[in-house]
Amino acid sequence: MKTAIEPKTWPEAETLMSQFAETQVEITKIKALWEESLLSVARDYGKRVKSYEEKRADLEKALKKFAAGHKAEFKPMPIGDGRSYEHAGVTLGFRRTPPAVRIEDEETAVTYLCQYYKDEYVHTQFAPNREALKSALQNGNERLVEALAAHGITLKQVDKFFVEMLAK
């Protein structure tokens, strides 16, 4: 929606600011009504959904227990490495997860890998410590600030426009 007027004077800008405030009040009222409606609907349907979710969880638990006791009876699927059974639009079964590396003691493993296989199996990520750099650029000595600036490391601060309602 394009603004009908483009302010050129402070009185014109103040008129737009008043309109902004009125619009914000209306938005707040509508959002409050909307939120109230949503909460009402959520309460009404939430209870029904929760009871069905609890029932589904009980059914899933019972089917999992049954399947564990009958694991050998599941037929392999035509594609993949899953074993399943289908009935009434539901598939139940077992599928293997993708292989994942398991490390019992990470510190010991990293020490070993660094000693013998550093280039193949260990990675290190270096990143600038922006908080430390900010502090150095604000409070550091002139020589350090100049050295950082020579390498493209400077503070950046820009004006960012805002318009907002004053707190009451």
C-alpha positions in Angstrom: 0.0 0.0 0.0 1.5 3.3 -1.1 1.4 6.3 1.3 -0.9 9.0 -0.1 1.4 11.8 1.0 5.1 12.0 1.2 6.0 14.3 4.1 8.1 17.3 3.4 7.6 19.1 6.7 7.6 18.1 10.3 3.8 18.7 10.7 3.2 16.3 7.7 5.6 13.8 9.3 3.8 14.1 12.6 0.5 13.4 10.8 1.9 10.2 9.5 3.3 9.3 12.9 -0.2 9.7 14.4 -1.6 7.5 11.6 1.2 5.0 12.3 0.2 4.9 16.0 -3.5 4.4 15.2 -2.7 1.6 12.8 -0.5 -0.1 15.4 -3.3 0.1 18.0 -5.7 -1.6 15.5 -3.1 -4.3 14.6 -2.6 -5.0 18.3 -6.4 -5.3 18.9 -6.9 -7.6 15.9 -3.9 -9.8 16.9 -5.4 -10.1 20.5 -8.7 -11.2 19.1 -7.0 -13.6 16.7 -4.9 -15.0 19.6 -7.9 -15.4 21.7 -9.7 -17.3 18.9 -6.7 -19.5 18.3 -6.4 -20.4 22.0 -10.1 -21.3 22.2 -9.8 -23.5 19.1 -6.6 -25.1 20.5 -8.2 -25.9 23.8 -11.2 -27.5 22.1 -9.3 -29.6 19.6 -6.2 -30.0 21.7 -8.0 -32.3 24.2 -9.4 -34.5 21.4 -6.0 -34.7 19.6 -4.2 -35.5 22.9 -6.5 -38.4 23.6 -5.9 -39.8 20.2 -2.1 -39.3 20.5 -2.1 -41.2 23.8 -4.1 -44.0 22.2 -1.7 -44.1 19.2 1.3 -44.2 21.6 -0.3 -47.2 23.4 -1.0 -49.0 20.1 2.6 -48.3 18.9 4.0 -49.6 22.2 1.9 -52.8 21.9 2.9 -53.3 18.2 6.6 -52.8 19.0 6.5 -55.4 21.7 4.6 -57.8 19.4 7.1 -57.2 16.5 10.1 -57.7 18.8 8.7 -61.1 19.7 8.0 -62.0 16.0 11.0 -60.4 14.4 12.0 -63.6 12.4 8.6 -63.6 10.7 9.0 -60.3 9.0 9.6 -60.6 5.2 12.4 -58.7 3.6 11.2 -55.8 1.4 11.8 -56.0 -2.3 14.1 -52.9 -2.2 16.4 -51.9 0.7 17.3 -53.7 3.9 14.0 -53.3 5.8 11.7 -56.1 7.0 8.1 -55.3 7.3 4.4 -56.3 7.4 1.5 -54.3 5.9 -2.1 -54.3 6.9 -4.9 -51.7 6.8 -2.7 -49.0 5.3 -0.1 -49.4 8.1 3.4 -50.8 7.7 5.2 -52.1 10.7 8.7 -53.5 10.7 12.4 -53.0 11.1 14.9 -51.1 9.0 18.6 -50.6 9.6 19.9 -47.2 10.3 22.7 -45.8 8.2 26.1 -46.8 9.6 27.5 -44.3 12.1 30.9 -44.0 13.7 30.9 -44.9 17.4 33.7 -43.6 19.6 33.8 -44.8 23.1 36.4 -42.3 24.5 36.7 -39.3 22.2 39.8 -37.8 24.0 41.7 -41.1 23.6 40.6 -41.5 20.0 41.6 -37.9 19.1 45.0 -38.3 20.7 45.6 -41.5 18.7 44.3 -40.1 15.5 46.4 -36.9 15.8 49.5 -39.0 16.4 49.1 -41.4 13.5 46.4 -40.1 11.1 46.1 -36.4 11.6 45.8 -35.5 7.9 43.3 -38.2 7.1 40.9 -38.4 10.0 41.2 -35.2 12.1 39.9 -31.8 11.1 40.3 -28.5 12.8 38.3 -25.4 12.0 39.7 -21.9 12.6 37.4 -18.9 12.8 38.0 -15.3 13.9 37.0 -14.6 17.5 34.7 -11.6 16.7 34.1 -10.7 20.3 37.8 -10.5 21.1 38.5 -8.5 17.9 35.7 -6.1 18.8 37.2 -5.5 22.2 40.7 -5.1 20.7 39.4 -2.6 18.1 37.5 -0.6 20.7 40.0 -0.7 23.5 43.3 -1.8 21.9 46.4 0.3 21.4 46.7 2.3 18.2 49.4 0.0 16.7 47.2 -3.1 17.0 44.1 -1.3 15.5 46.2 -0.1 12.6 47.7 -3.6 12.0 44.2 -5.2 12.1 42.8 -2.5 9.7 45.7 -3.1 7.3 44.4 -6.7 7.0 40.7 -5.6 6.5 39.6 -6.0 10.1 37.7 -3.0 11.3 34.6 -2.0 13.2 31.5 -1.3 11.2 28.5 0.6 12.6 25.7 1.9 10.5 22.5 3.9 11.1 19.5 1.6 10.9 16.1 3.3 10.5 13.3 2.4 12.9 9.8 3.4 13.7 8.1 2.0 16.8 5.5 2.7 19.4 6.7 4.3 22.7 6.2 2.1 25.7 3.5 3.2 28.0 
